[in-house]
Amino acid sequence: MSGTDEGPTSRAGTTPGAGPPDVTQRDHSRPGFAELRDYRAAFAAAALPMAVVDLRGQVVTPNDALGGLLGADPSSLTGRPAADLVGLSSDGPTWRAYDEVLRGTRPRLRCTRRLKHADGRLLWAEVTVVPMGDPEGGAERVLLSVADVSDRRELRERLRHLRMHDPVTRLPNRTLFFERLAGALEAPAAARAPESPSAQDGSSAPPGRIGLCYLDIDGFKAVNDTLGHRTGDRLLAAVAGRLTDCAEADGHRTGGHLVARLGGDEFAILVEDSSGTHQLTELARAVLAALQQPFDVAGHRLSVSASIGVVERSSADTSATALMQAADTTLYWAKADGRARWTLFDPERNAHRMTRQALSSTLLPAVERGEFTLEYQPLVGMADGIVRGVEALVRWNHPRFGLLAPSRFVPIAEEDGTIVQLGRWVLRSACLQARSWQLEHPEDPALFISVNVAVRQLWDSDLAADVAEILAETGLEPGLLQLELTESAVMGSPGRPLRVLQALSEMGIRIAIDDFGTGYSNLAYLSRLPVSVLKLDGSFVRGFRYEDGAHPSPADETIVEAMVQLAHRLGLTVTAECVETSGQAERLRRIGCDTGQGWLYSRAVAPERIAELIGARPPEG
């Protein structure tokens, strides 16, 4: 507000334009007048700029220092609104607080303002407004003081700069980066607030977007380890310079991007007001190209690259935590995919990762809660079509994801070691079921039960002792148990695994090599292993069927025939997997395969369905 006739507020009983009498008009005979005169002299001579202000907000008495600060004759300031002189009316909260001090409902106001000194320089001033006690006991005026705090402010800014910037690269550090990121994400929310003009007229502000390139330097540790940290620091500074150049070249349209060092060899480029995914991917390409140029550092010519995770999304639909999690995940993908590349965040791939993580965290409790079940797929004699045995296949009845096939969780169980507990449960449950069928059908030949075993079970548990205990507990004969291991697991694991297999074989248990033909396929090596069964991988059998009028693959048939003949000469039986047509079955029978497994005979089914097949002969013809 401006003018000299009215202040920001008028008190009841106060005539506009007529303030309280000046102290110079008081009766000189009153007690304390000499002291008041001394105070007034000190006030006028004080180096601190001050002014007495009436309750309408108008200057009553300024001192010389205030006039010097503002570059005005002190007498010319009398009667002017104090708020206008020192910027107290520049924002609503400060103005309201000042008004409360004038009305006596607030004890003081202290704020910092940017003022212009008489010599033209800008300064930071701490403005204080406090009520003044009147000699007669009434607080009818306030004292305004203005302290130059520019030096203090500058020191604080320097300390903040040191605290917010990386000393090696001079870039903003992790603290400043997250402060800027939080501000960027809050801005769209403020724009959508009800008091915004766009909200008042019924329209909506365009959604803001934000992007992030999160990267680390491939091979940086080798530089540190071989050339020392001093050279490593110089390389980081050189990388920071190139990142800054890339960001400035891309961000000239929007006022620049924030380049920060988040720690170690990790950097981030924050793109506020992103124009879309294309802008972020082009920036990532530019960064990769810039960093792939050699660096001349401390007399060394160094070549490095970077892995970059790229995330771009609506600011309204994310948070700082979610954005950084996505960026970190995507950077991991870039490194896992081969490094020296950028990778764009993929929600579907991330959902798969999150599902995998959720499965991993609940695997062991699921075993304890009994969420797993077994289904069984018949192993059928190729010569007579009679069911000889079954393979036990585990399923997970997940409370959230439904019925899961082994491919969804067994690899995870093998990675985290849960396969030991899960495998023990599968083995016990399968043996119990096989013994149950045997007791229910005493007049029919007993079915053997085939159970998959992971190589980690050979390393991380006493599998031979577990098997012996389970056979004794269930009463199943050792000859009715077959353990399946993959070809690569058996042949690539000398030492303890082979000793365990030998012990199991000596107990009378059959050892089968699963998916044979996809790994080493070394029949000579197999002759030295305690193996009794080969299960041919389904990829060979698929070449036996007619598809789209084409003839079966003669090469596959020749390979299978050769493997079957060699296996038989070594005393091994052969099972063909993935048998789906009668034509495949007939050719496999002619070649000499002993048993077959596949949808031609049955899918994996519940144990009740297997009970119906025991002793049953195939229909004639």
ABEGO torsion letter per residue (X at the ends): XBEAABBABBBBGBBBGBBBBBAAABBAABBGAAAAAAAAAAAAABABBBBBBBAAGBBABBBAAAAAAAGBBAAAABGBBAAAAAGAAABAAAAAAAAAAAAGABABBBBBBBBBBAAGBBBBBBBBBBBBBBAAGBBABBBBBBBBAAAAAAAAAAAAAAAABBAAAGBBBAAAAAAAAAAAAAAAAAAABAABAAAAAGBBBBBBBBBBBBBBBBGAAAAAAAAEAAAAAAAAAAAAAAAAAAAAAAAAAAGEBBBBBAEEABBBBBBBGBAEAAAAAAAAAAAAAAAABBBBBGGBBBBBBBBBBBBBBBAAABBAAAAAAAAAAAAAAAAAAGEGBBBBBBAAAAAAAAAAAAAAAAAAAAAAAGABBBBBBBBBBAAAGBBABBBBBBBBBBAAAEBBBAAAAAAAAAAAGAAAAAAAAAAAAAAAAAAAAAAABAABBBBBBBBBBBAAAAAABBAAAAAAAAAAAAGBBAAABBBBBBAAAAAABBEAAAAAAAAAAAAGBBBBBBGBGABAGBAAAAAABBBABBBBBAAAAAAABBBGGBBBBAAAAAAAAAAAAAAAAAGBBBBBBGBABAAAAAAAAAAGBABBBEAAABBBBBAAAAAAABGBBBBBX
